[in-house]
């Protein structure tokens, strides 16, 4: 399934395509397999109460597909 490069995903969303995803706030790159769920960023904790300003809510989108 093709994924638009500018589309962002949030913690808990289903991963549409296997590949590398960029955490927008910190630049961390993590591989996710299609059909699994996105998690918080392991580097900056985006998607948790301890994440960067503006990325602390579970509803905030921060994962971007890069390939």
C-alpha positions as CSV (number, residue, x, y, z in Angstrom):
1,X,0.0,0.0,0.0
2,X,1.6,3.3,-1.0
3,X,2.0,5.8,1.8
4,X,2.0,9.6,1.2
5,X,5.4,10.9,2.4
6,X,3.7,13.9,4.1
7,X,1.2,11.8,6.0
8,X,1.8,11.6,9.7
9,X,0.7,8.8,12.1
10,X,0.1,8.8,15.9
11,X,0.8,6.3,18.6
12,X,-1.7,3.5,18.3
13,X,-2.4,3.9,14.6
14,X,-2.0,0.7,12.5
15,X,1.2,0.8,10.4
16,X,0.1,0.8,6.7
17,X,3.4,-0.3,5.1
18,X,6.6,-1.8,6.4
19,X,9.5,0.5,6.4
20,X,11.4,3.3,8.2
21,X,9.5,6.0,10.0
22,X,10.9,9.3,11.2
23,X,9.9,10.9,14.5
24,X,9.2,14.5,13.4
25,X,10.1,16.2,16.7
26,X,13.6,14.6,17.2
27,X,14.6,12.9,14.0
28,X,14.8,9.4,15.4
29,X,14.2,6.7,12.8
30,X,12.5,3.4,13.6
31,X,11.4,0.4,11.5
32,X,7.8,-0.7,11.8
33,X,6.2,-3.7,10.2
34,X,2.9,-3.4,8.4
35,X,-0.1,-4.3,10.5
36,X,1.6,-3.6,13.8
37,X,0.8,-0.4,15.9
38,X,2.9,2.7,16.2
39,X,4.4,3.2,19.6
40,X,5.9,6.2,21.4
41,X,9.2,7.4,20.2
42,X,11.9,5.6,22.1
43,X,14.3,8.5,21.8
44,X,12.3,11.6,22.8
45,X,9.2,9.9,24.2
46,X,6.8,11.7,21.9
47,X,3.3,10.4,22.5
48,X,3.8,10.3,26.3
49,X,3.5,12.8,29.1
50,X,7.3,13.1,28.9
51,X,7.6,13.9,25.2
52,X,8.6,17.2,23.7
53,X,6.3,20.2,24.0
54,X,3.5,19.8,21.5
55,X,3.9,16.0,21.2
56,X,2.7,14.8,24.6
57,X,-0.8,13.8,23.6
58,X,-1.7,10.3,22.4
59,X,-3.7,12.0,19.6
60,X,-0.7,14.0,18.2
61,X,0.7,12.6,14.9
62,X,4.5,12.5,14.8
63,X,5.6,9.4,12.8
64,X,6.4,10.1,9.1
65,X,7.1,7.4,6.5
66,X,10.5,7.8,4.9
67,X,11.0,4.5,3.1
